[in-house]
């Protein structure tokens, strides 16, 4: 898997059409076969302007897969992507704080070990 450019993804999501997306209407050919499923901007709970069309072609296994593609695109809208990126950033900050805390704990443990060894050595000297 290629490396994700999170900043570029954020910039693209910020520039994309705002709002929730919804699976909208479909298109059919003259034979009644499904040719596309539209992803629309959600407007008052209903499909509004078309954002994308998921075409049915030789790479799509079934009408259900075309609908699944449209549903995925609708769910992976810019607002959702921005929320995921924000969550990732919060998690990264949390990890950084924990790493700093762990580093502090490791230094304290190291210091205590040195003090313990010094105390043991002093105790052994006193016993002799």
GROMACS elastic network, one bead per residue, 0.5 to 0.9 nm:
[ bonds ]
;  ai    aj funct       b0    kb
    1     4     6  0.87493   500
    4     7     6  0.88471   500
    4     8     6  0.86514   500
    4     9     6  0.80104   500
    5     8     6  0.54408   500
    5     9     6  0.62399   500
    5    10     6  0.87439   500
    6    10     6  0.61084   500
    6    11     6  0.86250   500
    6    85     6  0.74147   500
    7    10     6  0.50539   500
    7    11     6  0.62188   500
    7    12     6  0.86609   500
    8    11     6  0.50543   500
    8    12     6  0.61745   500
    8    13     6  0.85807   500
    9    12     6  0.51780   500
    9    13     6  0.61458   500
    9    14     6  0.85924   500
    9    81     6  0.82178   500
    9    82     6  0.86875   500
    9    85     6  0.86955   500
   10    13     6  0.51159   500
   10    14     6  0.61130   500
   10    15     6  0.86901   500
   10    78     6  0.85738   500
   10    81     6  0.76311   500
   10    82     6  0.63799   500
   10    85     6  0.72249   500
   11    14     6  0.51374   500
   11    15     6  0.63364   500
   11    16     6  0.87644   500
   12    15     6  0.51694   500
   12    16     6  0.61831   500
   12    78     6  0.81832   500
   13    16     6  0.51788   500
   13    17     6  0.81750   500
   13    18     6  0.86538   500
   13    77     6  0.80002   500
   13    79     6  0.73651   500
   13    81     6  0.68013   500
   13    82     6  0.66789   500
   14    17     6  0.81428   500
   14    18     6  0.79800   500
   14    78     6  0.68831   500
   14    79     6  0.83020   500
   14    82     6  0.77313   500
   15    18     6  0.82064   500
   15    78     6  0.85862   500
   16    77     6  0.87638   500
   16    78     6  0.64626   500
   17    41     6  0.79779   500
   17    51     6  0.78457   500
   17    77     6  0.87476   500
   17    78     6  0.74229   500
   18    21     6  0.87723   500
   18    41     6  0.81094   500
   18    77     6  0.84241   500
   18    78     6  0.68269   500
   18    79     6  0.71033   500
   19    41     6  0.66113   500
   19    42     6  0.69137   500
   19    43     6  0.85562   500
   19    77     6  0.80152   500
   19    78     6  0.78153   500
   19    79     6  0.68343   500
   20    40     6  0.86084   500
   20    41     6  0.59862   500
   20    42     6  0.53326   500
   20    43     6  0.82588   500
   20    74     6  0.75263   500
   20    75     6  0.81169   500
   20    77     6  0.67315   500
   20    78     6  0.82577   500
   20    79     6  0.72445   500
   20    80     6  0.86830   500
   21    24     6  0.89243   500
   21    39     6  0.66137   500
   21    40     6  0.55016   500
   21    42     6  0.50233   500
   21    43     6  0.87331   500
   21    47     6  0.79181   500
   21    48     6  0.88493   500
   21    51     6  0.80590   500
   21    73     6  0.80349   500
   21    75     6  0.68988   500
   21    76     6  0.85646   500
   21    77     6  0.63463   500
   22    38     6  0.86141   500
   22    39     6  0.57543   500
   22    40     6  0.53126   500
   22    41     6  0.61130   500
   22    42     6  0.55002   500
   22    45     6  0.86463   500
   22    46     6  0.76999   500
   22    47     6  0.61040   500
   22    48     6  0.85596   500
   22    70     6  0.83647   500
   22    71     6  0.73700   500
   22    73     6  0.87327   500
   22    74     6  0.52541   500
   22    75     6  0.77820   500
   23    26     6  0.89306   500
   23    37     6  0.73453   500
   23    38     6  0.60574   500
   23    40     6  0.60685   500
   23    41     6  0.86233   500
   23    42     6  0.86938   500
   23    47     6  0.70726   500
   23    67     6  0.79350   500
   23    70     6  0.60930   500
   23    71     6  0.60199   500
   23    73     6  0.86934   500
   23    74     6  0.63873   500
   24    37     6  0.70625   500
   24    38     6  0.51882   500
   24    39     6  0.54942   500
   24    40     6  0.55883   500
   24    41     6  0.86005   500
   24    42     6  0.88003   500
   24    46     6  0.79660   500
   24    47     6  0.51495   500
   24    48     6  0.79001   500
   24    50     6  0.79125   500
   24    70     6  0.88136   500
   25    36     6  0.87075   500
   25    37     6  0.62970   500
   25    38     6  0.56092   500
   25    39     6  0.79455   500
   25    40     6  0.84330   500
   25    47     6  0.77608   500
   26    34     6  0.71834   500
   26    35     6  0.75763   500
   26    36     6  0.55695   500
   26    38     6  0.58326   500
   26    53     6  0.86957   500
   27    33     6  0.84616   500
   27    34     6  0.60299   500
   27    35     6  0.55154   500
   27    36     6  0.51193   500
   27    37     6  0.65239   500
   27    38     6  0.80227   500
   28    31     6  0.76117   500
   28    32     6  0.54002   500
   28    33     6  0.51850   500
   28    35     6  0.50660   500
   28    36     6  0.70008   500
   29    32     6  0.53391   500
   29    33     6  0.54990   500
   29    34     6  0.66066   500
   29    35     6  0.63474   500
   30    33     6  0.74795   500
   31    34     6  0.89195   500
   32    35     6  0.89126   500
   34    37     6  0.79284   500
   34    55     6  0.86606   500
   34    56     6  0.68446   500
   34    63     6  0.68061   500
   35    54     6  0.84218   500
   35    55     6  0.57554   500
   35    57     6  0.75148   500
   35    63     6  0.85878   500
   35    66     6  0.89811   500
   36    53     6  0.61070   500
   36    54     6  0.52976   500
   36    56     6  0.54542   500
   36    57     6  0.88819   500
   36    63     6  0.87240   500
   36    66     6  0.72389   500
   36    67     6  0.86407   500
   37    52     6  0.84802   500
   37    53     6  0.55705   500
   37    54     6  0.50838   500
   37    55     6  0.65579   500
   37    56     6  0.80506   500
   37    63     6  0.89589   500
   37    66     6  0.65728   500
   37    67     6  0.62984   500
   37    69     6  0.86987   500
   37    70     6  0.64345   500
   38    50     6  0.64367   500
   38    51     6  0.74545   500
   38    52     6  0.58371   500
   38    54     6  0.62103   500
   38    55     6  0.86003   500
   38    67     6  0.88516   500
   38    70     6  0.68177   500
   39    47     6  0.80333   500
   39    49     6  0.85753   500
   39    50     6  0.58976   500
   39    51     6  0.55136   500
   39    52     6  0.50816   500
   39    53     6  0.59789   500
   39    54     6  0.76634   500
   39    70     6  0.58601   500
   39    71     6  0.77639   500
   39    73     6  0.72609   500
   39    74     6  0.61573   500
   40    43     6  0.86691   500
   40    46     6  0.87597   500
   40    47     6  0.53083   500
   40    48     6  0.55375   500
   40    49     6  0.53280   500
   40    51     6  0.50177   500
   40    52     6  0.69458   500
   40    53     6  0.87355   500
   40    74     6  0.77213   500
   41    46     6  0.83565   500
   41    47     6  0.59938   500
   41    48     6  0.50739   500
   41    49     6  0.54308   500
   41    50     6  0.63886   500
   41    51     6  0.63904   500
   41    74     6  0.85205   500
   42    45     6  0.57867   500
   42    46     6  0.55480   500
   42    48     6  0.55434   500
   42    49     6  0.79400   500
   43    46     6  0.52322   500
   43    47     6  0.59480   500
   43    48     6  0.51664   500
   43    49     6  0.82089   500
   44    47     6  0.81794   500
   44    48     6  0.83917   500
   45    48     6  0.88482   500
   47    50     6  0.79342   500
   48    51     6  0.89621   500
   50    53     6  0.76441   500
   52    70     6  0.82631   500
   52    73     6  0.84436   500
   53    70     6  0.75140   500
   54    66     6  0.60224   500
   54    67     6  0.77484   500
   54    69     6  0.66814   500
   54    70     6  0.59398   500
   55    60     6  0.81503   500
   55    66     6  0.68373   500
   56    59     6  0.77574   500
   56    60     6  0.58162   500
   56    61     6  0.84831   500
   56    62     6  0.77953   500
   56    63     6  0.70136   500
   56    65     6  0.86880   500
   56    66     6  0.61434   500
   57    60     6  0.54568   500
   57    61     6  0.82491   500
   58    61     6  0.72963   500
   60    63     6  0.76445   500
   60    65     6  0.64025   500
   60    66     6  0.65874   500
   61    64     6  0.81335   500
   61    65     6  0.63188   500
   61    66     6  0.81593   500
   62    65     6  0.51877   500
   62    66     6  0.66639   500
   62    67     6  0.88877   500
   63    66     6  0.50992   500
   63    67     6  0.64001   500
   63    68     6  0.86281   500
   64    67     6  0.50853   500
   64    68     6  0.60894   500
   64    69     6  0.86253   500
   65    69     6  0.60667   500
   65    70     6  0.85506   500
   66    69     6  0.51136   500
   66    70     6  0.63260   500
   66    71     6  0.86574   500
   67    70     6  0.50483   500
   67    71     6  0.60782   500
   67    72     6  0.85539   500
   68    71     6  0.50062   500
   68    72     6  0.60992   500
   68    73     6  0.86354   500
   69    72     6  0.51262   500
   69    73     6  0.62677   500
   69    74     6  0.85979   500
   70    73     6  0.51582   500
   70    74     6  0.60891   500
   70    75     6  0.86325   500
   71    74     6  0.50349   500
   71    75     6  0.61960   500
   71    76     6  0.85356   500
   72    75     6  0.51517   500
   72    76     6  0.59700   500
   72    77     6  0.86995   500
   73    77     6  0.63536   500
   74    77     6  0.56020   500
   75    80     6  0.71450   500
   76    79     6  0.80251   500
   76    80     6  0.58146   500
   76    81     6  0.62956   500
   77    80     6  0.53935   500
   77    81     6  0.63036   500
   77    82     6  0.87549   500
   78    81     6  0.50175   500
   78    82     6  0.60824   500
   78    83     6  0.85516   500
   79    82     6  0.51410   500
   79    83     6  0.61951   500
   79    84     6  0.86810   500
   80    83     6  0.50359   500
   80    84     6  0.61970   500
   80    85     6  0.86057   500
   81    84     6  0.50920   500
   81    85     6  0.61519   500
   81    86     6  0.85847   500
   82    85     6  0.50294   500
   82    86     6  0.60766   500
   82    87     6  0.85170   500
   83    86     6  0.50744   500
   83    87     6  0.61158   500
   83    88     6  0.85563   500
   84    87     6  0.50059   500
   84    88     6  0.60848   500
   84    89     6  0.85800   500
   85    89     6  0.61763   500
   85    90     6  0.86626   500
   86    89     6  0.50452   500
   86    90     6  0.62370   500
   86    91     6  0.86151   500
   87    90     6  0.50739   500
   87    91     6  0.61484   500
   87    92     6  0.85873   500
   88    91     6  0.50419   500
   88    92     6  0.61341   500
   88    93     6  0.86576   500
   89    92     6  0.50363   500
   89    93     6  0.62463   500
   89    94     6  0.85975   500
   90    93     6  0.51174   500
   90    94     6  0.61663   500
   90    95     6  0.86508   500
   91    95     6  0.61400   500
   91    96     6  0.85749   500
   92    95     6  0.50712   500
   92    96     6  0.61836   500
   92    97     6  0.86904   500
   93    96     6  0.50214   500
   93    97     6  0.62277   500
   93    98     6  0.86082   500
   94    97     6  0.51430   500
   94    98     6  0.61725   500
   94    99     6  0.85643   500
   95    98     6  0.50366   500
   95    99     6  0.60354   500
   95   100     6  0.85900   500
   96    99     6  0.50470   500
   96   100     6  0.62542   500
   96   101     6  0.86434   500
   97   100     6  0.51209   500
   97   101     6  0.61968   500
   97   102     6  0.85846   500
   98   102     6  0.59932   500
   98   103     6  0.84479   500
   99   102     6  0.50147   500
   99   103     6  0.60765   500
   99   104     6  0.86139   500
  100   103     6  0.50388   500
  100   104     6  0.62854   500
  100   105     6  0.86704   500
  101   104     6  0.50799   500
  101   105     6  0.62058   500
  101   106     6  0.86170   500
  102   106     6  0.60399   500
  102   107     6  0.85669   500
  103   106     6  0.50639   500
  103   107     6  0.62525   500
  103   108     6  0.86537   500
  104   107     6  0.51668   500
  104   108     6  0.62382   500
  104   109     6  0.86458   500
  105   108     6  0.50278   500
  105   109     6  0.60814   500
  105   110     6  0.85157   500
  106   109     6  0.50663   500
  106   110     6  0.60857   500
  106   111     6  0.85602   500
  107   110     6  0.50582   500
  107   111     6  0.61383   500
  107   112     6  0.85811   500
  108   111     6  0.50565   500
  108   112     6  0.60999   500
  108   113     6  0.85727   500
  109   112     6  0.50424   500
  109   113     6  0.61292   500
  109   114     6  0.86818   500
  110   113     6  0.51098   500
  110   114     6  0.63501   500
  110   115     6  0.86932   500
  111   114     6  0.51812   500
  111   115     6  0.62459   500
  111   116     6  0.85801   500
  112   116     6  0.59556   500
  112   117     6  0.85368   500
  113   117     6  0.61134   500
  113   118     6  0.85050   500
  114   117     6  0.51900   500
  114   118     6  0.61727   500
  114   119     6  0.86089   500
  115   118     6  0.50382   500
  115   119     6  0.60950   500
  115   120     6  0.85670   500
  116   119     6  0.50369   500
  116   120     6  0.60885   500
  116   121     6  0.84962   500
  117   120     6  0.50209   500
  117   121     6  0.60468   500
  117   122     6  0.85244   500
  118   121     6  0.50660   500
  118   122     6  0.61118   500
  118   123     6  0.85379   500
  119   122     6  0.50578   500
  119   123     6  0.60514   500
  119   124     6  0.85649   500
  120   123     6  0.50379   500
  120   124     6  0.61257   500
  120   125     6  0.85854   500
  121   124     6  0.51094   500
  121   125     6  0.62174   500
  121   126     6  0.86946   500
  122   125     6  0.50482   500
  122   126     6  0.62432   500
  122   127     6  0.87213   500
  123   126     6  0.50908   500
  123   127     6  0.63016   500
  123   128     6  0.88675   500
  124   127     6  0.51150   500
  124   128     6  0.64693   500
  125   128     6  0.53172   500
